[in-house]
Amino acid sequence: MRLFSRSYCRRGLAGAMTVTLSAAATVVALGLATPAAASDDFYTPPSPLPAGGNGDIVKSQPSKYSNATSTRIMYLSRDQRNQATPITGTVVVPAKAWTGPGPRPIVAYAPFTAGMGDQCATSKTMAGEGSDLVSGFQNSFIDALLGQGFAVAETDYQGLGTPGDHPYVMRAPEAHAVLDVLRAAQRLPGTGLAPDGPLGIAGYSEGGGASASAAELAATYAPELHIKGAYAGAAPADKAVLAKTLDGSTYAGFLAFALIGIQTAYPDSGILDLANPTGAQLFLEARQTCTLDAVLKFAGKNTSALTKDGRPVAAYLDQEPFRSIVAANKLGTVKPSFPVIVEHSTADDVIPYATGKQLAKDWCAEGADVQFKDIVSILPFFSHLLGMSTASGTAASWLADRFAGKPTASNCGSL
C-alpha cells in the first residue's frame, strides 16, 4: 500500500523542491557556496595506503567555508571487515573566538543522507562543488555548531568521494568514520585545536544513525577520546522496520541505498543477486544519485517488482544471512559510555517516530544517560526534512551545555 496518492506525491515533491531551492538560495546569499575546487586527484587515495593508525591524516588541502578556516582531509579508518580504508572529510574552525572553559571543543558532524554518487560527498557540497540542492541543509547544521564556537569535523563516510560504494546506514563502518574524523581533527596541524580536548558528536537521519553507532562503539573503538555527549536525531535504528515502511513510499530510493549499503559491507550476502533485470538497473542508477535525485527518480517503487521471485525485500529479512545482518546493525543494543540525546519528529514521514523512541528506551534499559525529545511537526508532510531546522539548534545548545559542565536531564523514567 502506498503512503501517498500520486497527486499528493506530486504536490509533496514540488513542496520539497521549493524548500530545498529556498535553502540553496540562502546558502548562496550567505556566501557559503563559493567553490573551493579540490585538486583532481585529491579523492584518489595513494596505493598502497600509508601505514598508520586510525584517524591519521593521509593528505589535506585548504577548502573554503564562510567565516571559518576550512581544510579538506583524507584520513585512515576501518571498514566492516576491520580493514584500513581511506575516508575524506572537512575540518572547519570558526573565526569566532572560543570563550568557554578549556580548549575549543571539536564536534564530529555525521551528515544526513547525501546520496551514493561521489559527487554527493559532503566535503564537496559544503564547499560549493556538489550538485544536490539538499546539501544546503548540511551547511545549516554545520552553521549551528560553528555558531557556538565549536570546531566541526565532518566525515564523508566510506565510499563517498573515495573509490568503492558507500556502506549506507551500516553500523560499524559509519561509527568508525565518525570516531576517526575526531582523531583526524585533533592531529591536523595548524588548526590550533587541542590534541586531547573535549569532543562531541551530532547527526540527523543517516547522520543520527552514525552518531548513535559511534556512541555505542566509542568505548571499545576509541576509548581515549574525551567525548562529552552525542546528539542522534531521527536515527534509522531498526532496518527491519524501514524495509517495510520505505518500500513503495516517496522515499523508496533510500531503501535502494540501504540494500547497496548491505552489499558493500557484506559482499558475501548476495543481496543484490536477488534482483531481476529491472532491479539490477535500478541499483546501477541509484549508485550515481544524490538525495533529491533519488527521491524524484525512485518515488513509489515497490521492491516486489524488482526481485526475481516477486517477493518484497522485507520478506527476505527473516532468513539468513540477512537476519543476522539486520540484527548486527540494530541500534540500541550497546550502552553509550557518555550522555546522549535522541530527538525525533512526531510525524516523521521517512523514519517512524516509534523507531527513535524505542532507541531511547533501549538505551535507558541498559542504564545509559539518555534524554528523549519530540520534534513537533509544523506541517503534515515532509516533517523529516523540516525537522532538521529544529535538530541543528537542539544539537548545538545541548552540546554547549555538556561542554560547560552542566548537568544532564535524563527523562528515562517517563518514556
N, C-alpha and C positions, 0 to 999 in steps of 0.2 A: 504493500500500500504506500503510495507517495505521500510525503509530508505536505506537499503543496499542489494545488492545481496548476496547470500550465499558465493560465493568465496571472495567477498570483506570483508564480515563479518569475514571469517576465517583469512584472511590476517590481518585485523584490530585487531582481538583478539590476534593474535600472536605478533603484534606490542605492544599491551598493556602489554602483559606478559613480553616482552623484557624490556619495560620501567620500570615496577614495579620490575622485578628481578634486574635491574641495581640500582634502588633506594634502594632496600633492601640490596644489596651488599655494597653500600655506607654507609648505616646506620651501618652495622656490622663493616666496616672498621673504622668508626669513634668511635666505642666503645659504640654506643647508644643502642645496642640490648642486652647488658649483662643482664640476668634475675635478677629481684629482686622479688622473689616469694612472692605473697600475702599469708597470712595465709588462710587455707582452708575455714574458716568461715567469712573472712573479709567482703565479699559481702552479707552476710546474715544479715539483719537488726535485731536489738533487737525487741522482741514482748512482750508487746506493745512498740511502738515508744516512746522515752522520750519526755516529754513536752519541748517546746522551741519555739523560733522564727524562721522565715525564715532565712536560712543561718547559723544556729547554727550547730556546729560540733557534730556529733554523736560519731564518733571514727576516729582515724588516726593511721598510721604506716609509718615507713620510706620506701621509694621506692628508685629507682636509676635512675639517668639521668646524662649524661656526663657533667662534668664541672659545676655542679649545686647541690644544696641541694633539694631533691625531697621528698615530703610527700604525700602519698595516703590518701584521706579523704572520709568520708561519712558525708553528711550534710542534713539538712532538707530543703525541698522546697514544692511546691504546684502543684497538678495535674490539669487537665482540670476542675474538679469539685471543685477546691479550697480546696481539702483535703490534709493534710500533707502526704508527700511521701519522702522516703529516696533516695538520689542520691549520686553516687560516683564520684570521680574525682581526680585530682592531682594538688598540688601547687608546682611550681618549682621556686626557687630563684637562679639566676645565680651567679657563683663565681665572675664574673666580677663586679667591684665596680660601683655604680651609681654615675655619675659625673654631672648629670643635676641639675636643680633647684629643691629645695624642696625634699621631701621623694621619694624613689624609687616608680615609678608607678606600678600598677598591671593591666595586660591586661587579660580579660576573653577570652580564646580561645574556640570557638564553633567548634567542629570537623565537617569535611565533612562526608558524608555517610560512616559509618563504617560497617553497617550491622544490623542484628536483633538478632543474637545469643549472649548470654552472653560472649562468648569467644572473641567477637569483641570489647568489651569496650576499649576505647582509653587509660584509665588508666592502662590497662593490656598490650596492644600492645606497648605503648611508653616505657614500662619497659622491653620489650623483651619477654613478656609472651603470646602474641597472635599468631594467625595462619594465618593472611591475609597479603600478601606482600604489599598491597596498604598502609598499616599503615606507611610505610616509608615516605610517603608524609606528614602524620600528623606531624612526627618529624621534617621534613624540615620547615614546617610553624612555629612550636614552636621555632626552632632554630633561625629563622629570628627575632622573638620577643625578645628572650633571648640575641641575638647579640647586641641589642640596650640598653641592661642593664635592661630591664623590667622584673619584676616577671610575671609568667604566671599562671593563674588559669584555668585549663582545666576541663570541665564538661563532664561526660559520657552521660548525659541526663537520663531521667527517663527510667527504664526498661532495661538498658544495663549494665550487671553485676549484678544488683539487680533484685529481683523477678518481674515477670509480663512482659508484652510486652512493646515495645518502641513506644510511640506516634509520629512516624516519621513525620517530617515537620508540626506538629501541632503547631500553633502559641503560645497559652498561656503556655502550659507546657514547651516548649523549651525556651521561654523568661524567665520564672520563673527560670529554671535551670541555665541559663546564669547569670542572675542578682544575684541569691542566691550564686553562686560559688564565686562571688566577695565579698559578705558579709562573706562567709566562710573563704576566704583567709585573710581578714582583722582581723578575730577573731582567726585564728590558732596561738597558742602560739609558741614562739621560732623561728619565722621566721625573726624577725627584721623589718617586714613590718608595716607601719603606719596604725592605725585603721580608719583614715579618710583622707588618701592621694588620689592623683589623680588616676583615673581609665580610662580604655579604653576597647573596645570590638572588636574582629576580628573573622571573619569566612568566609568560602568559600563553595559554593554549599549548602548542608543541613545547614552547619555552617553559610553561608551567610544569609539564611533564618532565622536562630536562632538569628543571630546578628541584623538583621533588626527587627525581632519581639521584641527583648529586647529594641532596640532603641525606638520603638513605645510605649511600656508599662512601660518604666522606670519611667516616671513622675508620674504615679499613683501607680505602684507596689513597687518601690524603690526610692522614691524622695530624700532620704537622701544621696544617693551615688553621689560622685563628678566625674561624667563621663564626660570626655573631648571630646570624639568622638567615632564613631563606623565605622568600615570597613565592608562592605557587598559585597562579591564577588559572582557572578553567583547565586544570590538568586532565589529560586523557588517561586516567588511571587504570581503567579496565578495558582492554582492547576487545574482549569478547562482547561487551555491551555495544561498543562503537561499530563492530562488524554488522550489527543488526540495525542500528539507528542511522548510520550513514548510507547504507545500501538503498539506492533509488531516490536519495534525497538531493536537495540542491547542492550539497557538498560531497557528492559521491566521489569526486576527484581525490579527496583526502583519503578515502578508503583505498583507492588505487595507489596512492603514495605509501600507505601503510603496508600493503602487500609487497611493494618493491622494497620497502624497508626490511621486511622479514626475509626476503630472498637475499638481500645484501648481507645482513647479519648472520643468517643461517643458510648458506648456499646449498647445503645438502638437503634442505627441507623439500625442495622441488615444488614450492607452492605455485610458481608461475607456470610450471608444466601442466597444471590443471586447466589452463586457459585454452579455449578454442581459438581459431584464427582471428576472430573479432576481438577477443580478449587480448591476444598477443599484440595486436596492432594498437589497442588502447594503451597497453603498458609501454610500448615504444614511444607513443606520443606523450604520455604522462611524464616520462623521464626528461622531457625537454621543457616542461612548462613551469611557470611561476604561479603564485597563488591565484590571482584573479583570472589568469588564463585557464587554469584548471577548473575553477568554478563555472566559468562561462562555457567551456567546452564539454564538460562531463556531467553537468547537472541532470539529474533524473536517471542516470544509468543504473540498471539493475544487474547485479553480478550473475544472476541466473542465466542471463543472455550471453555471458562471457566465458562460461565454463563448458568443458567437453560433455559433461553429463547433465547439464541444466540445473544443477543444484546451486543455491546461493553460497557465498563464501562462508557465512556463519554455520552452515551445515557441516563443514569440514573441521570446525574447531574442536569438536568432541572426539576427534580421532588423532592418533599420533602421526607425525611428530608435533602437530600443531597444538594439541592440548598442552604439552609441556612448554612449548614456546610462549603461548599466551600466559601460562602460569608464571613463567620466569620473568615476564615483563609487566606483571601486575604490580602496581604501586600500592603502598600501604602495608607491606609485609616486613619492613625493617624499620626499627625505631630511629628517627633522626637524633643526632647527638647534640643538637642545638635548637633553639626555638624556631618554630615555623608558623607562618600564617597561610591559610588556604582561603581563597576567595573564589566565588562562582556566581554567575548571573542566575537569578531565579527562573528566568525564561530562556536559558541558553538554547539556541537553535542548532548548535553543532555538537557540543559535548553535554549530555544531560546533567542537570543540576545535581541529581542524586549521586552521580559518579564522584563529583567533587566533595560532596558532604560525606560520602562513605569513606573517602580517603582520610578526611579529618577524623572520623570516628575510629577508623582502623589504627591510626597513629595514637589517638587518645588511649585506646585499649592497650597499647604497648607501653604506655606511661610517658609519652613524649609531651613536650611543652607546646601545645597547639592552640591557635586561635582560628576559629572559622568565622567568615564574614560573608554576608549576602551582598551581591551587586544587584540593586533593584533596577529592573528593566524599565526604560522610559518609552520604548516602542514595542509593539507586539511582534516585530520581526528584526532580524539582524542584531539581536541582543548580544550574541557572542562577539561580533566585530566591534560594536559600540561599547561593549564592556571594557575594552582596553583603555578608554579615556579615564574611567574610574580606577582601573587596575594600576596604572602608572603612578597616580597620585598616592594611592594606598601603599604601594610598594616603597616609594621614596620616603614617605613620612614614617612608616613602620620601621624601616631600616635606620632612619635617623635616630629614632628612639633607642634602638639596640646599640648603636654606636655611642650614644650619650649615656648608656648605662642605666636607662630607665627600666623599671620592672615590666615584665610581660603581663598580658591579660588573657590567660588561657580560659576558654569557656567550654572545656570538655564536659563539665558537669551538666551542661544544658543541651547538649547535642542529642 
